[in-house]
Amino acid sequence: MAVFQAPQASLPVDTFEGLLPALTNILKVVYDVGDSEEAQHKLAITAATDALKEKLARAKELVESLPGGEMLLEDQDEPIAALERLRDQRRDHILNFGTKELFSGDVRSITELVEPEPSPPTQTSAGIPMDLENP
């Protein structure tokens, strides 16, 4: 028997959340000239931009590894339409099931099955069997 496992996140979110701080770090390094020499400033900018390039490359790699990621938008339209048709068919089946009659007979006959009418007495009030009372 297969054990249900919750789906895992397909993309590590921290990879993408790290892009914005890397970009702000580049801006900070570019505009924070301070007392550093020009060569050191250029090295700091290069290091910051290289860090962003690595993060972007990793993010691109993750996105390209997603299943179906190679499909063009035009290629995605047909499977999406097929899934929408399947969804609509299932919705119709559920709606139709809710309106189906469970019994073919009328309500009275069903009630009689559940609560049958009392049968007529087999004896008269005098204790004589009914078929003997009127010969």
DSSP file with accessible surface (Angstrom, degrees, kcal/mol):
  #  RESIDUE AA STRUCTURE BP1 BP2  ACC     N-H-->O    O-->H-N    N-H-->O    O-->H-N    TCO  KAPPA ALPHA  PHI   PSI    X-CA   Y-CA   Z-CA
    1    1 A M              0   0  232      0, 0.0     2,-0.2     0, 0.0     0, 0.0   0.000 360.0 360.0 360.0 131.6    0.0    0.0    0.0
    2    2 A A        -     0   0   97      1,-0.0     2,-0.4     0, 0.0     0, 0.0  -0.533 360.0-135.5 -77.5 138.4    1.4    3.4   -1.0
    3    3 A V        -     0   0  123     -2,-0.2     2,-0.3     1,-0.0    -1,-0.0  -0.811  22.9-115.8 -95.1 133.8    1.8    5.9    1.8
    4    4 A F        -     0   0  176     -2,-0.4     2,-0.4     1,-0.0    -1,-0.0  -0.503  32.5-171.0 -71.1 130.3    0.7    9.4    1.0
    5    5 A Q        -     0   0  153     -2,-0.3     3,-0.1     3,-0.0    -1,-0.0  -0.990  26.5-115.8-122.3 135.0    3.5   12.0    1.0
    6    6 A A        -     0   0   71     -2,-0.4     2,-0.1     1,-0.1     0, 0.0  -0.367  42.3 -99.6 -64.5 140.6    2.9   15.7    0.8
    7    7 A P        -     0   0  119      0, 0.0     2,-0.2     0, 0.0    -1,-0.1  -0.386  37.5-130.5 -63.3 141.1    4.3   17.2   -2.3
    8    8 A Q        -     0   0  173      1,-0.1     2,-0.1    -3,-0.1    -3,-0.0  -0.607  32.3 -88.2 -90.3 155.8    7.6   18.9   -1.8
    9    9 A A        -     0   0   89     -2,-0.2    -1,-0.1     1,-0.2     0, 0.0  -0.376  31.7-149.2 -61.9 132.4    8.3   22.4   -3.1
   10   10 A S  S    S+     0   0   93      1,-0.2    -1,-0.2    -2,-0.1    -2,-0.0   0.735  81.4  39.9 -79.5 -20.8    9.6   22.1   -6.6
   11   11 A L  S    S-     0   0   41     55,-0.0     2,-0.7    52,-0.0    -1,-0.2  -0.992  85.0-121.3-129.1 133.3   11.8   25.2   -6.3
   12   12 A P    >>  -     0   0   50      0, 0.0     3,-1.0     0, 0.0     4,-0.8  -0.609  22.5-155.3 -72.4 116.2   13.9   26.3   -3.4
   13   13 A V  H >> S+     0   0   86     -2,-0.7     4,-2.5     1,-0.3     3,-0.7   0.852  86.4  66.9 -63.7 -34.0   12.5   29.6   -2.6
   14   14 A D  H 3> S+     0   0  112      1,-0.3     4,-1.4     2,-0.2    -1,-0.3   0.806  92.9  61.8 -62.2 -26.8   15.6   30.9   -0.9
   15   15 A T  H <4 S+     0   0   26     -3,-1.0    -1,-0.3     1,-0.2     4,-0.2   0.926 111.7  37.1 -62.2 -42.5   17.4   30.8   -4.3
   16   16 A F  H XX S+     0   0   69     -4,-0.8     3,-1.1    -3,-0.7     4,-0.5   0.816 112.1  57.6 -81.5 -31.0   15.0   33.4   -5.7
   17   17 A E  H 3< S+     0   0  132     -4,-2.5     3,-0.3     1,-0.2    -1,-0.2   0.765 100.3  60.9 -69.6 -21.7   14.7   35.4   -2.5
   18   18 A G  T 3X S+     0   0   15     -4,-1.4     4,-1.5    -5,-0.2    -1,-0.2   0.587  87.1  75.8 -80.3  -8.2   18.5   35.8   -2.6
   19   19 A L  H <> S+     0   0   38     -3,-1.1     4,-2.1    -4,-0.2    -1,-0.2   0.930  92.6  48.9 -70.2 -45.4   18.4   37.6   -6.0
   20   20 A L  H  X S+     0   0  118     -4,-0.5     4,-2.7    -3,-0.3     5,-0.2   0.939 110.6  49.1 -65.0 -44.9   17.1   41.0   -4.7
   21   21 A P  H  > S+     0   0   71      0, 0.0     4,-2.1     0, 0.0    -1,-0.2   0.891 110.3  52.8 -61.9 -34.7   19.7   41.3   -1.8
   22   22 A A  H  X S+     0   0   10     -4,-1.5     4,-1.7     2,-0.2    -2,-0.2   0.903 110.5  47.6 -65.7 -39.2   22.4   40.5   -4.3
   23   23 A L  H  X S+     0   0   80     -4,-2.1     4,-2.1     2,-0.2    -1,-0.2   0.925 111.6  49.0 -67.6 -42.9   21.2   43.2   -6.6
   24   24 A T  H  X S+     0   0   69     -4,-2.7     4,-2.5     1,-0.2    -2,-0.2   0.858 107.0  57.3 -66.4 -30.7   21.0   45.7   -3.8
   25   25 A N  H  X S+     0   0   68     -4,-2.1     4,-2.7    -5,-0.2    -1,-0.2   0.908 105.0  51.0 -64.6 -40.3   24.5   44.8   -2.7
   26   26 A I  H  X S+     0   0   19     -4,-1.7     4,-2.8     1,-0.2    -2,-0.2   0.946 111.6  47.2 -60.4 -47.2   25.8   45.7   -6.2
   27   27 A L  H  X S+     0   0   86     -4,-2.1     4,-2.4     1,-0.2    -2,-0.2   0.903 111.5  50.9 -61.7 -40.5   24.1   49.1   -6.0
   28   28 A K  H  X S+     0   0  137     -4,-2.5     4,-1.3     1,-0.2    -1,-0.2   0.929 112.6  46.1 -62.8 -43.5   25.4   49.6   -2.5
   29   29 A V  H  < S+     0   0   27     -4,-2.7    -2,-0.2     1,-0.2    -1,-0.2   0.902 112.6  50.7 -66.9 -40.4   29.0   48.8   -3.7
   30   30 A V  H  < S+     0   0   50     -4,-2.8    -2,-0.2     1,-0.2    -1,-0.2   0.932 118.6  35.9 -63.9 -44.6   28.7   51.0   -6.8
   31   31 A Y  H  < S+     0   0  184     -4,-2.4     2,-1.1    -5,-0.2     3,-0.3   0.574 101.7  77.9 -90.4  -7.6   27.5   54.1   -4.9
   32   32 A D     <  +     0   0  109     -4,-1.3    -1,-0.2    -5,-0.2    -4,-0.0  -0.627  49.3 152.0-101.2  75.8   29.6   53.6   -1.7
   33   33 A V    >   +     0   0   79     -2,-1.1     3,-1.3     1,-0.1    -1,-0.2   0.941  20.0 156.5 -71.0 -46.0   32.9   54.8   -3.0
   34   34 A G  T 3   -     0   0   54     -3,-0.3    -1,-0.1     1,-0.2     7,-0.0  -0.192  68.6 -38.7  57.2-144.7   34.1   55.9    0.4
   35   35 A D  T 3  S+     0   0  174      2,-0.0    -1,-0.2     0, 0.0    -2,-0.1   0.314 100.6 121.6 -97.5   7.6   37.9   56.2    0.9
   36   36 A S    <   -     0   0   46     -3,-1.3     2,-0.1     1,-0.1     0, 0.0  -0.322  67.2-106.1 -74.3 155.9   38.8   53.1   -1.1
   37   37 A E     >  -     0   0  135      1,-0.1     4,-2.3    -2,-0.0     5,-0.2  -0.339  30.3-109.7 -73.0 163.1   41.1   53.2   -4.1
   38   38 A E  H  > S+     0   0  138      1,-0.2     4,-2.5     2,-0.2     5,-0.2   0.894 118.2  52.6 -62.8 -39.7   39.7   52.8   -7.5
   39   39 A A  H  > S+     0   0   59      1,-0.2     4,-2.2     2,-0.2    -1,-0.2   0.916 110.9  46.6 -64.2 -43.4   41.2   49.4   -8.0
   40   40 A Q  H  > S+     0   0  112      2,-0.2     4,-2.3     1,-0.2    -1,-0.2   0.883 111.3  52.7 -66.1 -37.4   39.6   48.1   -4.8
   41   41 A H  H  X S+     0   0   31     -4,-2.3     4,-2.3     2,-0.2    -2,-0.2   0.924 109.6  48.2 -63.6 -43.8   36.3   49.7   -5.7
   42   42 A K  H  X S+     0   0  120     -4,-2.5     4,-2.6     1,-0.2    -2,-0.2   0.899 110.9  51.1 -64.8 -39.0   36.3   47.9   -9.1
   43   43 A L  H  X S+     0   0  121     -4,-2.2     4,-2.6     2,-0.2    -1,-0.2   0.897 109.6  50.3 -64.6 -39.4   37.2   44.6   -7.4
   44   44 A A  H  X S+     0   0   43     -4,-2.3     4,-2.3     2,-0.2    -2,-0.2   0.914 111.7  47.7 -65.6 -40.2   34.3   45.0   -5.0
   45   45 A I  H  X S+     0   0   43     -4,-2.3     4,-2.8     2,-0.2     5,-0.2   0.931 112.2  49.9 -65.2 -43.5   31.9   45.7   -7.9
   46   46 A T  H  X S+     0   0   68     -4,-2.6     4,-2.6     1,-0.2    -2,-0.2   0.921 111.0  48.9 -61.8 -44.2   33.2   42.7   -9.8
   47   47 A A  H  X S+     0   0   63     -4,-2.6     4,-2.1     2,-0.2    -1,-0.2   0.922 112.8  47.7 -62.6 -42.5   32.8   40.5   -6.7
   48   48 A A  H  X S+     0   0    5     -4,-2.3     4,-1.9     2,-0.2    -2,-0.2   0.911 113.6  46.6 -66.5 -42.1   29.2   41.7   -6.2
   49   49 A T  H  X S+     0   0   42     -4,-2.8     4,-2.6     2,-0.2    -1,-0.2   0.879 110.5  53.4 -70.2 -33.9   28.2   41.3   -9.8
   50   50 A D  H  X S+     0   0   66     -4,-2.6     4,-2.4    -5,-0.2    -1,-0.2   0.900 106.9  52.4 -65.2 -38.7   29.8   37.8   -9.9
   51   51 A A  H  X S+     0   0   35     -4,-2.1     4,-2.1     2,-0.2    -2,-0.2   0.922 110.8  47.2 -62.2 -42.0   27.7   36.8   -6.9
   52   52 A L  H  X S+     0   0   27     -4,-1.9     4,-2.8     1,-0.2     5,-0.2   0.919 109.9  53.3 -65.8 -41.0   24.6   38.0   -8.7
   53   53 A K  H  X S+     0   0  136     -4,-2.6     4,-2.6     1,-0.2    -2,-0.2   0.909 109.3  49.1 -59.7 -42.6   25.6   36.1  -11.9
   54   54 A E  H  X S+     0   0  140     -4,-2.4     4,-2.3     2,-0.2    -1,-0.2   0.918 112.1  47.8 -64.2 -42.7   26.0   32.9   -9.9
   55   55 A K  H  X S+     0   0   87     -4,-2.1     4,-2.4     2,-0.2    -2,-0.2   0.904 113.0  48.5 -65.3 -40.3   22.6   33.3   -8.2
   56   56 A L  H  X S+     0   0   90     -4,-2.8     4,-2.7     2,-0.2    -2,-0.2   0.905 110.5  51.2 -65.9 -40.3   20.9   34.1  -11.6
   57   57 A A  H  X S+     0   0   56     -4,-2.6     4,-2.3    -5,-0.2    -2,-0.2   0.912 111.5  47.5 -62.9 -42.4   22.6   31.0  -13.2
   58   58 A R  H  X S+     0   0  107     -4,-2.3     4,-2.3     2,-0.2    -2,-0.2   0.923 112.7  48.8 -65.4 -42.0   21.4   28.8  -10.3
   59   59 A A  H  X S+     0   0    6     -4,-2.4     4,-2.4     2,-0.2    -2,-0.2   0.928 111.7  49.2 -64.1 -42.4   17.9   30.2  -10.6
   60   60 A K  H  X S+     0   0  130     -4,-2.7     4,-2.7     1,-0.2    -1,-0.2   0.920 109.7  52.4 -63.3 -40.8   17.8   29.7  -14.3
   61   61 A E  H  X S+     0   0  115     -4,-2.3     4,-1.2     1,-0.2    -1,-0.2   0.913 110.3  48.0 -61.1 -43.3   19.0   26.1  -13.9
   62   62 A L  H  < S+     0   0   15     -4,-2.3     4,-0.4     2,-0.2    -1,-0.2   0.910 112.3  48.3 -65.2 -42.2   16.2   25.4  -11.5
   63   63 A V  H >< S+     0   0   68     -4,-2.4     3,-1.3     1,-0.2    -2,-0.2   0.921 110.3  51.3 -66.4 -41.4   13.5   26.9  -13.7
   64   64 A E  H 3< S+     0   0  125     -4,-2.7    -1,-0.2     1,-0.3    -2,-0.2   0.757 104.1  59.3 -69.0 -21.5   14.7   25.0  -16.7
   65   65 A S  T 3< S+     0   0   87     -4,-1.2    -1,-0.3    -3,-0.2    -2,-0.2   0.530  79.2 113.0 -84.7  -4.7   14.7   21.8  -14.8
   66   66 A L  S X  S-     0   0   49     -3,-1.3     3,-2.0    -4,-0.4     4,-0.3  -0.413  81.8-101.5 -64.8 140.2   10.9   22.1  -14.1
   67   67 A P  T 3  S+     0   0  126      0, 0.0    -1,-0.1     0, 0.0    -2,-0.1  -0.428 109.0  14.2 -64.0 132.6    8.8   19.5  -15.8
   68   68 A G  T >  S+     0   0   28     -2,-0.1     3,-1.5    -4,-0.1    -2,-0.1   0.429  89.4 122.3  82.4   0.4    7.1   21.0  -18.9
   69   69 A G  T <   +     0   0   47     -3,-2.0    -4,-0.1     1,-0.3    -3,-0.1   0.739  66.3  61.7 -67.5 -19.8    9.4   24.0  -18.7
   70   70 A E  T 3  S+     0   0  148     -4,-0.3    -1,-0.3    -6,-0.1     2,-0.2   0.602  82.8 104.7 -81.5  -9.3   10.6   23.2  -22.2
   71   71 A M    <   -     0   0   62     -3,-1.5     2,-0.1     1,-0.1     5,-0.0  -0.497  68.8-131.5 -76.5 138.3    7.2   23.7  -23.7
   72   72 A L     >  -     0   0  105     -2,-0.2     4,-1.3     1,-0.1     3,-0.3  -0.400  29.2-105.2 -77.0 163.7    6.4   26.9  -25.5
   73   73 A L  H  > S+     0   0  123      1,-0.2     4,-1.0     2,-0.2     3,-0.5   0.896 123.1  53.3 -58.0 -39.8    3.2   28.8  -24.7
   74   74 A E  H  > S+     0   0  130      1,-0.2     4,-0.6     2,-0.2     3,-0.4   0.866 107.0  52.4 -64.0 -35.1    1.5   27.6  -27.8
   75   75 A D  H  4 S+     0   0   85     -3,-0.3    -1,-0.2     1,-0.2    -2,-0.2   0.741 105.0  56.3 -71.8 -23.2    2.4   24.0  -26.8
   76   76 A Q  H  X S+     0   0   66     -4,-1.3     4,-2.0    -3,-0.5    -1,-0.2   0.731  90.5  73.5 -81.1 -20.8    0.8   24.5  -23.4
   77   77 A D  H  X S+     0   0  106     -4,-1.0     4,-2.5    -3,-0.4     5,-0.2   0.901  93.8  51.0 -62.9 -43.0   -2.6   25.5  -24.8
   78   78 A E  H  X S+     0   0  152     -4,-0.6     4,-2.5     2,-0.2     5,-0.2   0.951 111.5  44.6 -66.1 -49.1   -3.7   22.1  -25.9
   79   79 A P  H  > S+     0   0   59      0, 0.0     4,-2.4     0, 0.0    -1,-0.2   0.907 114.2  51.4 -61.7 -35.8   -3.0   20.2  -22.7
   80   80 A I  H  X S+     0   0   79     -4,-2.0     4,-2.4     2,-0.2    -2,-0.2   0.936 110.4  48.0 -65.0 -43.0   -4.6   23.0  -20.7
   81   81 A A  H  X S+     0   0   31     -4,-2.5     4,-2.4     2,-0.2    -1,-0.2   0.911 111.2  51.1 -63.6 -40.1   -7.7   22.8  -22.9
   82   82 A A  H  X S+     0   0   39     -4,-2.5     4,-2.4     1,-0.2    -1,-0.2   0.915 110.8  48.3 -64.2 -41.4   -7.8   19.0  -22.5
   83   83 A L  H  X S+     0   0  116     -4,-2.4     4,-2.5     2,-0.2    -1,-0.2   0.885 110.2  51.7 -66.9 -36.5   -7.6   19.3  -18.8
   84   84 A E  H  X S+     0   0   93     -4,-2.4     4,-2.5     2,-0.2    -2,-0.2   0.907 109.8  49.6 -66.5 -39.3  -10.4   21.9  -18.7
   85   85 A R  H  X S+     0   0  143     -4,-2.4     4,-2.6     2,-0.2    -2,-0.2   0.930 111.2  49.2 -63.7 -43.0  -12.6   19.6  -20.8
   86   86 A L  H  X S+     0   0   67     -4,-2.4     4,-2.4     1,-0.2     5,-0.2   0.924 110.7  50.5 -62.1 -42.3  -11.9   16.8  -18.4
   87   87 A R  H  X S+     0   0  119     -4,-2.5     4,-2.4     1,-0.2    -1,-0.2   0.933 111.2  48.4 -60.3 -45.2  -12.7   19.0  -15.5
   88   88 A D  H  X S+     0   0   59     -4,-2.5     4,-2.5     1,-0.2    -2,-0.2   0.898 110.2  51.5 -65.1 -39.6  -16.0   20.1  -17.1
   89   89 A Q  H  X S+     0   0  109     -4,-2.6     4,-2.4     2,-0.2    -1,-0.2   0.929 111.6  46.9 -62.6 -43.7  -17.0   16.5  -17.8
   90   90 A R  H  X S+     0   0  156     -4,-2.4     4,-2.3     2,-0.2    -2,-0.2   0.891 110.6  52.3 -66.5 -38.1  -16.4   15.4  -14.3
   91   91 A R  H  X S+     0   0  126     -4,-2.4     4,-2.6    -5,-0.2    -1,-0.2   0.931 110.2  49.0 -62.5 -43.5  -18.3   18.4  -13.0
   92   92 A D  H  X S+     0   0   90     -4,-2.5     4,-2.9     1,-0.2     5,-0.2   0.907 109.4  52.2 -62.4 -41.2  -21.3   17.4  -15.2
   93   93 A H  H  X S+     0   0  129     -4,-2.4     4,-2.3     2,-0.2    -1,-0.2   0.921 110.9  47.5 -61.6 -41.0  -21.1   13.8  -14.0
   94   94 A I  H  X S+     0   0  123     -4,-2.3     4,-1.7     2,-0.2    -2,-0.2   0.931 113.5  47.0 -66.8 -43.4  -21.2   15.0  -10.4
   95   95 A L  H  X S+     0   0  107     -4,-2.6     4,-0.8     1,-0.2    -2,-0.2   0.915 113.9  48.1 -64.7 -41.4  -24.1   17.4  -11.1
   96   96 A N  H >X S+     0   0   93     -4,-2.9     4,-0.7     1,-0.2     3,-0.7   0.872 107.5  55.8 -66.9 -37.1  -26.0   14.7  -13.0
   97   97 A F  H >< S+     0   0  154     -4,-2.3     3,-0.8     1,-0.2    -1,-0.2   0.904 103.5  55.4 -62.6 -37.2  -25.4   12.1  -10.2
   98   98 A G  H 3< S+     0   0   65     -4,-1.7    -1,-0.2     1,-0.2    -2,-0.2   0.739 110.3  45.2 -68.2 -21.5  -27.0   14.5   -7.8
   99   99 A T  H << S+     0   0  111     -4,-0.8    -1,-0.2    -3,-0.7    -2,-0.2   0.490  86.9 112.9-101.4  -2.7  -30.2   14.7   -9.8
  100  100 A K  S << S-     0   0  141     -3,-0.8     2,-0.3    -4,-0.7    -3,-0.0  -0.397  70.5-117.3 -71.9 146.3  -30.7   11.0  -10.6
  101  101 A E        -     0   0  161      1,-0.1    -1,-0.1    -2,-0.1    -2,-0.1  -0.661  15.6-157.3 -80.4 135.3  -33.6    9.1   -9.1
  102  102 A L  S    S+     0   0  150     -2,-0.3     2,-0.4     1,-0.1    -1,-0.1   0.785  78.6  39.2 -83.2 -27.4  -32.5    6.4   -6.8
  103  103 A F        -     0   0  122      2,-0.1    -1,-0.1     1,-0.1     4,-0.0  -0.950  63.2-152.5-123.9 144.7  -35.8    4.4   -7.2
  104  104 A S  S    S+     0   0  127     -2,-0.4    -1,-0.1    -3,-0.1    -2,-0.0   0.710  75.8  77.2 -87.1 -19.7  -37.9    3.8  -10.3
  105  105 A G  S    S-     0   0   39      1,-0.1    -2,-0.1     2,-0.1     2,-0.1  -0.216  91.1 -90.0 -81.7 176.3  -41.2    3.4   -8.4
  106  106 A D     >  -     0   0   90      1,-0.1     4,-1.5    -2,-0.0     3,-0.2  -0.370  38.7-104.5 -83.4 170.4  -43.3    6.1   -6.8
  107  107 A V  H  > S+     0   0  113      1,-0.2     4,-2.5     2,-0.2     5,-0.2   0.871 117.0  59.6 -63.8 -35.4  -42.9    7.3   -3.3
  108  108 A R  H  > S+     0   0  159      1,-0.2     4,-2.2     2,-0.2    -1,-0.2   0.925 104.3  49.0 -62.0 -42.9  -46.0    5.5   -2.1
  109  109 A S  H  > S+     0   0   42     -3,-0.2     4,-1.4     2,-0.2    -1,-0.2   0.872 111.2  50.4 -68.0 -32.0  -44.6    2.1   -3.1
  110  110 A I  H  X S+     0   0   44     -4,-1.5     4,-1.8     2,-0.2    -1,-0.2   0.932 109.7  50.8 -69.3 -40.8  -41.3    2.8   -1.4
  111  111 A T  H  X S+     0   0   65     -4,-2.5     4,-3.8     1,-0.2    -2,-0.2   0.890 106.7  54.9 -64.2 -36.8  -43.1    3.8    1.8
  112  112 A E  H  < S+     0   0   65     -4,-2.2    -1,-0.2     1,-0.2    -2,-0.2   0.854 105.3  52.9 -66.3 -33.3  -45.1    0.6    1.7
  113  113 A L  H  < S+     0   0  148     -4,-1.4    -1,-0.2    -3,-0.2    -2,-0.2   0.903 117.4  37.3 -67.0 -37.9  -41.9   -1.3    1.6
  114  114 A V  H  < S+     0   0  107     -4,-1.8    -2,-0.2     1,-0.3    -3,-0.2   0.927 136.5  18.2 -79.2 -46.0  -40.6    0.5    4.7
  115  115 A E  S  < S-     0   0  138     -4,-3.8    -1,-0.3    -5,-0.2    -2,-0.1  -0.774  82.9-158.5-127.6  84.4  -43.9    0.7    6.5
  116  116 A P        -     0   0   98      0, 0.0    -3,-0.1     0, 0.0     3,-0.1  -0.300  27.5-102.9 -65.3 149.7  -46.4   -1.8    5.1
  117  117 A E        -     0   0  145      1,-0.1     2,-0.0    -5,-0.0    -5,-0.0  -0.431  46.5 -95.2 -67.6 146.3  -50.1   -1.2    5.7
  118  118 A P        -     0   0  125      0, 0.0    -1,-0.1     0, 0.0    -3,-0.0  -0.360  42.0-118.7 -64.3 139.2  -51.6   -3.4    8.3
  119  119 A S        -     0   0  103      1,-0.1     3,-0.1    -3,-0.1     0, 0.0  -0.475  35.9 -93.3 -76.7 153.0  -53.2   -6.6    6.9
  120  120 A P        -     0   0   98      0, 0.0    -1,-0.1     0, 0.0     0, 0.0  -0.303  51.4 -92.7 -64.9 150.4  -57.0   -7.1    7.5
  121  121 A P        -     0   0   94      0, 0.0     9,-0.0     0, 0.0     3,-0.0  -0.311  23.4-147.4 -65.3 144.9  -57.9   -9.1   10.5
  122  122 A T  S    S+     0   0  112     -3,-0.1     8,-2.1     2,-0.1     2,-0.3   0.539  81.2  50.3 -89.6  -6.8  -58.3  -12.8    9.9
  123  123 A Q  B    S-A  129   0A 114      6,-0.3     2,-0.1     7,-0.1     0, 0.0  -0.940  81.1-122.6-129.4 152.2  -61.0  -13.1   12.6
  124  124 A T    >   -     0   0   28      4,-2.5     3,-1.9    -2,-0.3    -2,-0.1  -0.329  41.7 -96.0 -80.4 173.3  -64.2  -11.2   13.3
  125  125 A S  T 3  S+     0   0  138      1,-0.3    -1,-0.1     2,-0.1    -2,-0.0   0.755 126.0  60.0 -64.2 -20.5  -64.7   -9.5   16.6
  126  126 A A  T 3  S-     0   0   77      2,-0.1    -1,-0.3     1,-0.0    -3,-0.0   0.500 119.7-108.9 -85.1  -4.3  -66.7  -12.6   17.7
  127  127 A G  S <  S+     0   0   41     -3,-1.9    -2,-0.1     1,-0.3     3,-0.0   0.583  75.8 134.3  91.1   7.4  -63.6  -14.8   17.2
  128  128 A I        -     0   0   79      1,-0.1    -4,-2.5     2,-0.0    -1,-0.3  -0.758  64.8-107.2 -91.5 133.9  -65.0  -16.6   14.1
  129  129 A P  B >>  -A  123   0A  49      0, 0.0     4,-1.1     0, 0.0     3,-1.0  -0.317  27.9-125.1 -58.4 141.3  -62.6  -16.9   11.1
  130  130 A M  H 3> S+     0   0   93     -8,-2.1     4,-1.0     1,-0.3     3,-0.4   0.859 107.1  54.4 -61.8 -38.7  -63.6  -14.5    8.4
  131  131 A D  H 34 S+     0   0  132     -9,-0.3    -1,-0.3     1,-0.2    -8,-0.1   0.743 111.0  47.4 -72.8 -14.6  -63.9  -17.0    5.6
  132  132 A L  H <4 S+     0   0  116     -3,-1.0    -1,-0.2     1,-0.1    -2,-0.2   0.642  97.3  72.0 -93.8 -17.7  -66.3  -19.1    7.8
  133  133 A E  H  < S+     0   0   85     -4,-1.1    -2,-0.2    -3,-0.4    -3,-0.1   0.921 107.4  30.6 -67.0 -42.6  -68.5  -16.1    8.7
  134  134 A N     <        0   0  131     -4,-1.0    -1,-0.3     0, 0.0    -4,-0.0  -0.745 360.0 360.0-119.2  88.4  -70.1  -15.7    5.3
  135  135 A P              0   0  159      0, 0.0    -3,-0.1     0, 0.0    -2,-0.0  -0.086 360.0 360.0 -72.8 360.0  -70.3  -19.1    3.6
